[in-house]
Amino acid sequence: MLNRIWLSFFIIAFFSAMATWIGGDGLVFERMVDALFKMGKVSVDIAIGLIGALCFWLGIMKIAEKAGMVDTLAKGLSPLFSKLMPEVPKNHPAFGSITMNLSANLLGLDNAATPLGIKAMHDLQSINPKKDTASNAQILFLVLNTSSVTLFPIAVFVYRAQQGAASPTDIFIPILIATFSSTIVGLMTVAWVQKIKLTNLVVMAYLGGLFAVLGSLIVYFSTLATDVLSHQSAVLSNFLIFSFVLLCLSWAFYKKHNVYELFIEGAKQGFEFSISLIPYLLAMLCAIGVFRASGALDIVLDWMRQIVIIFNGDTRFVDAMPTALMKPLSGSGARAMMLETMNTHGADSFAGRLASTIQGSTETTFYVLAVYFGAVGIKHTRHAVACGLIADLAGIVTAIGVCYWFFG
């Protein structure tokens, strides 16, 4: 999928440039070549600029992981999943793997979440009567992963900081609302298809708590004037993020871990991770750079603007739509689209904030499906793709709405 997407950018850019050249613009190919060199430099600048922030947060996440915060969250979520997956036998190992994976995702521990997710799929596959067809439990687990519930989307904050955002965390509350929206819609869609009873007392208790938290946030921010809304979002975001850092440190210290050594152990990975990003950023940013320089991206966005204008809508959100369109298909592609949007329009522009919110609100549906289902040999996905894309759509629509509310 990613191979075809990447190649398509160059092919479409070439034909778009040919049409522009024939139309009288003799500099179009010069702009495309300049874009290749410019994006090559931008890729390296971004990767090097990320080193410090990534080192810090990988150090904090290592402390959270070793302190047992994932285990604690997993124990708290286990009763919920035993009700949502009635076909899985009580006390089956799959419940432990599932809750560990989703707990790791909640804390933003991507490196830990993926292997835990594959293990959960293997555990669910062991009780799957049709080995080449996804079971109900496997589909629900996959959709919850693609909806990407993440309490602290640190990666997005780091990219915004690198791109010069005045307050990189001011999108925290919008991302939180959007990601929970995608998760709830994904859960309800799967529950409707699979006829899961969400009226169960245990499920209602968990969902009620979730809605209470979100409702409180919405009620609080609805009382604020528009000119102070984004400021209060940044203040609350920074308070919650620093509180999380302090909680990780205190928890690990209480568990008698050496927090300094754990931090250093995790931080060492930051440099390697930043440098390893360069080839991926280079590939996608160069492809997107020539796509924009050829005029092809402007054509696509102009079509979208015309459709919005027909319905008398505001068109500012259109500049962030490349991230939304790429998100279900390619994680690295969506990340590059977000960076390109911030680089073109500014990190604190409406488009830059919206692209960042979309990036943090959902996961890459087709990538997650390929990795998790491919790991256990599933060929027939049933309603997994449709439910995952519905969750993605809910997250994107909510992101647009909440960004107009906070930054509009």
Secondary structure, DSSP 8 states (H G I E B T S, - for coil): -HHHHHHHHHHHHHHHHHHHHHTT-TTHHHHHHHHHHHHHHHHHHHHHHHHHHHHHHHHHHHHHHHTTHHHHHHHHHHHHHHHH-TTS-TT-HHHHHHHHHHHHHHTT-HHHHHHHHHHHHHHHHTT-SSTTB--HHHHHHHHHHHTT--S--HHHHHHHHHTT-SSTTTTHHHHHHHHHHHHHHHHHHHHHHHT--TTSHHHHHHHHHHHHHHHHHHHHHHTS-HHHHHHHHHHHHHHHHHHHHHHHHHHHHHTT--HHHHHHHHHHHHHHHHHHHHHHHHHHHHHHHHHHHTTHHHHHHHHHHHHHHHTT---GGGGGHHHHHHTTT-HHHHHHHHHHHHHHH-TTSHHHHHHHHHHHH---HHHHHHHHHHHTT--B-TTHHHHHHHHHHHHHHHHHHHHHHHH-
